[in-house]
Amino acid sequence: MHRFTRVLRRIGIVLLVIAILLGGVYLALPKGPRDPMTFNDPWRQDRPLVKAASYVAEAGTPWATDAAMAVLAQGGNAFDAAAAALLVLNVTHGEAASFPSIAAGAV
């Protein structure tokens, strides 16, 4: 019984040390809101804030965004919308797509 108490005491000490270390790390981390990241738009276009209740999509061109939104409006999931946006993006802004020569043949 004495050995069991010793093991429990050691486990308690280890857990206490871990809790103290984690508390120190937490206290060392920065607190409060982060500064928003600045974006220098090369086209100098004003882009309004978008809020949505059920879904939202954003892509490199308005046509790709419209394709993704259409897929989501028809009940598709995020992967379907991303695939649709990528296919349209490959046609409208080819250097921004991730598979340049395959999608054009698929479309």
N, C-alpha and C positions, 0 to 999 in steps of 0.2 A: 504494500500500500504506500509505503514511503517513496518508493521509486516512481510510482504513478503520479504522486503529487509533485515530485521534482520535474518530471516530464511536462506536466501541465504548467508549472511555473515557468519553465524555459519557453514553452510555446507562447505563454502570455507575454514574456519579455520580448520575444521576437516580434510578436504582433504590435506591441507598444512601440518598439523601435521603428517598425515599418510605418505605423501611423504618424509618428513624429517626423520621419523623413518626408512622407507625402504631404503633411501639413506645411513643412518648410518649403517644399516645391510649390505648393499652392500659393503661399504667401509671397514667393519670389516672382510669380507670374504677373504680367501686367494686368491691371484691372481697368474697367470702364470701357466706353465705346471706342472703337478704332476709328481713325481718320479714314474717310472714304478715299478710295483710290481715284486719282485723277485720270481722265481719259482725254487725250488730245485728238479730237476728231479731225482727220485731214481734210474732210469736206466741209467743215464748219457748219454742220447741220444741228439744229436743236432737236433733241430727242426727248419726247415726254415720258414721264414715269408711267409704267404699265402695271395695273393691278387687276387681278382676275379672281373669280370665285371658284372656278372649276379647273381651268387649264390655261396655259400660256405657252407660246412658242416663239423662238427668236432664232433667226439664221442670218447668214451674210447678205442676202438680197431679199427684197420684199416678196419676190415670187416664191422663193423657198419657204419663207415664213407663211405665206398664204397656203402653200401646199401642206405644210405641217398642220396648220390650223384646220384645214379642210378634213384632213385625216382624223384629227382629234374630235371634230364636230360630228363626224360620222361614226364615232364610237371606237376608233382605233386607240391603241395604247401608245406609250411614249416611244417604244422602239419602232413601231410603224411610222409614226410622225417623223422620227429622226431619219429613217430610210427614205421617206418621200422627200424630205428637205434636202438630203444629201444628193439624191438623184437630180432634183431640180437645180441645186447648187452647182452640180457638175456641168450642167448645160449652160447656166447663166453666168457662172463665175468659176470656170474650170480649174484655175490654179488654187482655189480654196477647198476643193473636194479632196477626199482622201484616197480615192481610187480613180485616177484620171482617165484611163483608157477603157476600163471595163463598163462603167455606167453608161457611157454614150452608146455602146452597142446594145445594152439592155433596154434603153429608152427607145 
